[in-house]
Amino acid sequence: MQRDNPQPCGFFNDPTRECKCSPIQIQRYISKISGPLLDRIDIHLDVPAVRFKELASETPTESSTEIRERVVRARRVQLERFQGENIFCNAQMTPRLIRKYCVVDSASKALLENALTRLGLSARAYDRILKVSRTLADMEGKDKIESGHVSEAIQYRTLDRSFWA
């Protein structure tokens, strides 16, 4: 069975099914997507199948209305931030604007340095992480990017990582 997953059988990293692919098959499959193309995608991550127990759970979760309200607030913040900049959202930031609006503390810089070194990320991926970090901070209503935002944004770069790491 072929699915839209970063390897042939579709079960790599699946908690309930065993992947039958060899490391070489997985690497060959992943390499079909060029690095420069991946660099241009802000977020890429694995989305595992949801288990029945989680689907049937009665535990209250954040409603779609609440999520929408957070998104609308974040978009409003971005519109205000970029007045006069000729853009309207974080995704459109140029490198100059990233340096202006995505200032991070020393703990966040250390996280970024570690990610770039260990994962071999490009300068473009670095900028994407900063933009996503800014958006995560906006979604939480925070003026400053915190290390938790940077850490989460790094986690959204799954296809930059080696599949055996």
C-alpha positions in Angstrom: 0.0 0.0 0.0 1.5 3.3 -1.0 0.5 6.5 0.9 1.7 10.1 0.9 4.5 9.3 3.3 8.3 9.9 3.1 9.0 6.3 2.3 7.6 3.4 0.2 5.3 1.3 2.5 3.9 4.3 4.4 4.5 2.9 7.9 7.9 4.5 8.8 7.5 5.9 12.4 4.0 4.4 12.6 3.4 3.4 16.2 1.0 0.5 15.2 2.5 -0.9 12.0 5.9 -2.1 11.2 7.9 -0.6 8.4 9.3 -3.2 6.1 11.5 -0.9 4.1 15.3 -1.0 4.2 17.2 2.2 5.2 18.4 2.5 1.5 14.8 2.3 0.2 13.7 5.0 2.7 16.7 7.3 1.8 16.0 6.8 -1.9 12.4 7.6 -1.5 13.1 10.7 0.6 15.7 11.9 -1.9 13.1 12.2 -4.6 12.2 15.6 -3.0 15.0 18.0 -3.6 16.7 19.9 -0.7 16.0 23.3 -2.4 12.3 22.5 -2.7 12.1 21.4 1.0 13.9 24.6 2.0 11.0 26.6 0.5 8.3 24.8 2.6 7.8 26.4 6.0 6.4 23.4 7.8 6.7 19.7 7.1 5.9 17.0 9.6 4.6 13.5 10.2 0.9 13.2 10.9 0.3 9.8 12.5 -3.0 8.0 12.2 -5.3 8.9 15.1 -6.2 5.9 17.3 -9.8 5.1 18.0 -9.4 5.7 21.7 -8.3 9.3 21.0 -11.2 9.8 18.5 -13.8 8.5 20.9 -12.3 10.4 23.9 -14.7 12.7 25.8 -11.8 14.8 27.1 -12.5 18.4 26.2 -10.3 20.0 23.6 -9.9 23.4 22.2 -12.8 24.1 19.9 -12.5 25.2 16.3 -14.0 28.5 17.3 -11.3 29.1 19.9 -8.6 28.2 17.5 -10.0 30.5 14.9 -10.1 33.4 17.4 -6.4 32.9 18.1 -5.6 32.8 14.4 -7.6 36.0 13.8 -5.8 37.7 16.7 -2.4 36.6 15.4 -3.2 37.8 11.9 -4.3 41.2 13.3 -1.0 41.5 15.1 0.9 40.7 11.9 -1.1 43.3 9.9 -0.2 45.9 12.5 3.4 44.8 12.7 3.9 45.1 8.9 2.1 48.4 8.3 4.4 50.3 5.9 6.5 47.2 5.1 4.5 46.2 2.0 3.7 42.7 3.4 0.9 41.4 5.5 2.1 38.2 7.3 5.2 36.5 8.8 5.5 34.1 5.9 6.4 37.0 3.6 9.2 38.4 5.7 12.5 39.1 3.8 15.8 38.3 5.5 16.0 42.0 6.6 12.5 41.8 8.2 13.4 38.5 9.9 16.4 40.1 11.6 14.1 43.0 12.7 11.1 41.1 14.0 12.5 37.7 14.9 15.0 38.6 17.6 15.7 35.6 19.9 17.4 35.3 23.2 20.7 33.4 23.9 18.8 30.1 24.8 17.0 30.2 21.5 20.2 31.0 19.6 21.8 27.9 21.2 18.8 25.8 20.1 19.1 27.1 16.6 22.9 26.5 16.5 22.4 23.0 17.7 19.7 22.3 15.1 21.7 23.7 12.3 24.8 21.7 13.3 23.1 18.4 14.1 20.5 18.5 11.3 22.6 20.2 8.7 20.0 22.8 8.0 20.4 25.5 5.4 20.3 29.3 5.8 16.9 29.2 4.2 15.6 26.6 6.7 17.0 28.7 9.5 15.0 31.7 8.3 11.9 29.5 8.0 12.3 28.4 11.6 12.5 32.0 12.7 9.3 32.9 10.8 7.4 30.0 12.2 8.7 30.8 15.7 7.4 34.4 15.3 4.0 33.0 14.2 3.9 30.6 17.2 4.6 33.5 19.5 1.9 35.5 17.8 -0.6 32.6 18.3 0.2 32.7 22.0 -0.1 36.5 22.2 3.6 36.9 23.1 5.6 39.9 22.0 8.9 38.1 22.2 9.9 34.8 20.7 10.7 32.3 23.4 12.9 29.2 23.3 9.7 27.0 23.4 8.6 28.6 20.1 12.0 28.0 18.5 12.0 24.4 19.7 8.5 23.8 18.4 9.4 25.4 15.0 12.5 23.2 14.7 10.3 20.1 15.3 8.2 21.2 12.2 11.3 20.5 10.0 10.9 16.7 10.0 12.1 16.2 6.4 15.3 18.1 7.1 16.2 15.4 9.6 18.0 12.2 8.8 15.5 9.3 9.0 17.8 7.3 11.3 18.5 10.1 13.8 
